Amino acid sequence: MADALSVHYAAALANSVFAPDSGLSPQDAIAQLRVAESVWAGSKPLEHALLSPAVSKARKKAVVEKLANDMGLNRLIRNFLLVVISHRRSRELPAMRRAFEAAVDERLGWVPAEIASAKGLSDEQKKELEQTLGAKLGKFIRANYQVDPALIGGVRARVASREYDATVKGKLESMRQRLAFRH
């Protein structure tokens, strides 16, 4: 779950990206943030320099400017990274990126779903499941799939605050509860 600070920064970036004249698609913004995050995380000296209080803000900004230009980042992403650096929040960049992705999904009508099945699903089954859930909720589904043999058979989906359980394990548990209630 994202913290309030990350959500605040993500919302500000989303407002900029979704502005009519931004010149940057939400998908490109996500991709560029992911690249910047991976570069920062992939270089311990860079990460250390950006986190170190011994390195001046001006020097940190110069490094971020150079990296942003070398990576071809859009001005909105570059400016966002500069704000993050100037407020000494580079450690929170991964959480900000995740919160930004969630904000983009929300604005575009996508909801995350955790879907578990007893065995792997085919692409056709996944597509059908996502369409069915999406139609039921009036949203687009961004699913994360997991295999859980303990389910015995069927599928369990958690979308937003709802759970849909069509598993053998779920049916057996429901029967057990009904039988226990009668006695």
N, C-alpha and C positions, 0 to 999 in steps of 0.2 A: 504494500500500500504506500502511496506517495505521501510525503510530508507536505505540510502547508506551504513551505518555502518553495519547494520544487514545483508544486502546482501553480503558485503565483508566477514564477518565472516562465513556466510552460504556457500559461494563459496569455502572458504578455507577448511571447513569441508567436503563439497561434493568432492573436489579434493582428499582428504585423503581417504574417503570412497570408491570412485570409482577407486582408485589405484588398480592395479592387485593383490597386496599382502596384502590388507587391512585386510582381515579376518573378515570383517563385511559387511553384506548385507545392502543396503540402507533402506530396510523395518525395519531391526533390529535397525539400527541407529536412525530412526525416533521414533520407539517404546521406545528406551532407553532415547532419549532426552525428550520425553513426560513424562516418569516416573520421570526423574530428575526435570523437570519443575513442575510437580504436587507435588513432595516432597517439593521443595523450596516454592511454593505458599501455600502449606497446613500447613506450620509451620511458624507462625508469628515470634517466637524467632529466627529461622534459617534465615528467610528473613531479619530480622532486623540486625542480626550479619553480614550477608554477605554484607549488604548495609552500615553498620556503618564504618565511618572513624576511630572510636576509637578501632576497632578490627584490629590487625596487619594482613598484607598480609600472613605472615607465619601461623598464627592461622587459617585464612580463608582457606588456602590451605590444612592444616591438616584436617579440618572439611570436606572439599570436598573430599579429598582422602579417609577418613573413610567412608563417605556416598557412594562413588563410589564403594568401595570394598564391603560394606554391600549389595548394590543393585546388585552387579555382573555386573557392567557396563564394556563394552569393553574399552580397553586402549585408543582408539581414542576418545571416548566420554569423558572419564575421563580427558584426556589431553586437550580436547576442553574446558571443564568446568574449568579446572585450568587456561587456558589462559584467559577465560572470567573473572574469579575472579581476576587474577593478573592485568588485565587492567581496573579493576573497572567497568565492564559492566554487572554485574549480573542483573541489572534492565531491560536490553534489551534482556534477554534470551527468553522470549515469542516471540518477533519479530524475533529473530535469528532462532528459531525453525520453525516458519512459513515460513521464507525465505528459510531455508534449505529444507523444504517439497516442496516448489515451485521449487527449484533447482533440486531436485531429480525427481519430475514429469517431468520437462522440459527435463532432460537428458534421461529419459525413454520413452519420446514421449507422455506424458499425458498433456492434457490441461484442465483447470477448466471450468466448464459451470454452469451458473445459469439458471435453467429451472423452469418456472412458468406455472401452469395449473389451470383451473377453478375448478377442483376437483382432488382428489388424483389419482395417476396413479398406476396401478398394476405393479408388478415386471416385468411381460412380456412386458408391454408397455414401462417401463423405459429401459429395455434391448434393445428393438427394436429402441427406440429413440436414445440411446447412440450409437448403431451400425450405424445407419443412419448418425448421425452427424459425427461420427468418420470416416466413409467412405468418406464423403463429404470433410472433412478437412485433411484426411490422418494421423490422430492422434487418440490416445485413449482418451476417455472423462471421466473426474472425475466430476460427476454431483452433484450439490446441488439442491434439489427439494423444491419448495414452492407451496402452494396452495393460489390462488388469485381469489376469486369468482367474482371480478370485471371484469375479462376477459370474462365472460359469458360462453365461451366454447373454446376449443382448447388449444394450447400450444405456449408459447413464450420461445425462448432459446437465451441466450447471451453467445457466445463463443469467447474468445479473443476479437477482436474489431468488431465482426460481431453480428448482431441480426437477428434472424429468427422469424417472427411473423405469426403464423397460428391460431390466436385467432379471435373470433367473434368480439370482441372489436376493434382489429386492422383492420379487414376488414371494419367495419362500419366507422372507422375514415378515412380510405383510400377513401371510397365512399364519405364521407362528404367533404374531401379536393378536390376531383375531381369535385364534384358538385359546390362547392364554387368558384373554379377556372373558371368554364364556365360562371358564372354570373358576 
